[in-house]
Amino acid sequence: MTPSEAKVLLSYHSGRNADIDHPKWETGFLGSLRPFRGYLLPENFHEVMACLRALAPEISQGGTIDREVVNDVVGILHLGRSWAIHPDGMLQRNNLISEADVARLEDWLDTISYSFMMVLDSDDPEEWFSQYEDGK
């Protein structure tokens, strides 16, 4: 996946892409949570991680970081937690998500967050996706 392809795919997963008729907009990481269909899609987690992996060299170079990429990643993390992980979020408050899925989604969000932080902070590419690789 090229960095430009990763940016487009990440924008669908965050629900920020203007092409709302594209199927990925509705079935992407955040799109699949609202409305929640009763199950998580592991391929969304793996695609978000693949996007981060494709963008890691560009992000880690120490220069200016694409604001859209940051907005997509932070949006996935923040809204995923707000909607599904927080006890007062719409999925838990309305009893739409199981405890097992809450735990799984929280693990995914923690892994995305850790990898994003490591890409931003570490000069060690081995560390960037270590939590993801360990959890596979």
N, C-alpha and C positions, 0 to 999 in steps of 0.2 A: 504494500500500500504506500503510495506517495504521500508526502506531507499535505499536498493540496486535497487529495482524496480523503485523508484523515480529518482535515478541517471540515469538509462538507459532511462527512458521516457523523462526526462529533456534534455538529450543529443540529442534525436530526435527533440524535439521542438526547440532546438538551431541550428539544422542542423550540429552538430559536430559529430554525431555518424558515424562511418565508414561504417555501413551497409546501403548504399545508396539505396538498393533494397527494404528495408522495407517501406511499405506504409506510415507510420507515418513520415518518413524522408521528403516526399513530401507534406504531408497534415498537418504537425505540425505547430507550431506557426509561425516560420520564413519561413518554406517551403511553407506555404499557401500565403505568401506575394510575393514570387518570384518563378514562375510568379504569379501575382495576378489574381485571377479568377473572380473578381468583387464583392466578398462578404467576410465578416469575419466569422470565425468559433468560436462561443462562447465557444464550448467545449474545444478548445485549451487553452483559458484563464483559464478556470476552472481546466484543467489538470495541468497547470503550478502552479496554486495556491495549488492544491492537492500535487504536488511534494514538494513545499516549506513547506507545513504543515507536510509532512512525514519526511522531513529533518531538521525541526526546532529544535527538541531536540538535535540532533548531532551538528548543527551549533552553537547553543546558549551556549554550554558547556564551551566556553572560550578557548578551546585548538586550535590546528591547524585545519584550515578549508580546506576541499578538494578543491584543485585548480580547478579541472574539474567542480565542482558545481559552483564555483564563475565564471569561464569562461562561462559556459552555461547561467547563469542568466544575467551577464553583456552583453553577446552577444545578448541575446533576447532584452534587454533594448536598447542597443546602436544601433543595426541594425534596430530594429523596428522603432526607432525614425528617423534614417538616411534615411531609405527607404520610410517611409510613413508619418511621422509627419513633417519633415523639408520641407519647401516649394520647395526647389530645389531637394528633394529626388525623386527617380525614379517614384514613384506612383503619386505624385502630379504634378511633372513636365510634365508627360505624360498624365495627366487628367484621370488616371485609378481608382482613389478612390474618393468617394463622401465626402463632408464636414462632413456629419453625421458619416461616417465610420472613418474619421480622428479623430473626437472628441471621438468616442467610443474607438478606439485603444489607443488614448492618455490616456483616463481614465484607461484602462487596464494596460498600462505600468506604470502609476503613482501608481496604486494599487500594482503591483508586486514590484516596487521599494520601496514603503513605507513598505511593509511587510518584504522584505529582510533586509532593514535597521533596522527595529524594532527587527527582530530576532537576528541580529548582535549586537544591542545596548542595548536592554531592557531586564530586568530580569522579566518583567511582561508578561506572556504568553497571558493574556487577550488582551494586546495591539498589539501583533504580527499581528493578522489578523483582527483587528477592522475595518479598512477601507474597507476591502473586505466584511466582515459581514454586515457592514452598507449599502453597495451598492448592496447587493444581491436582 
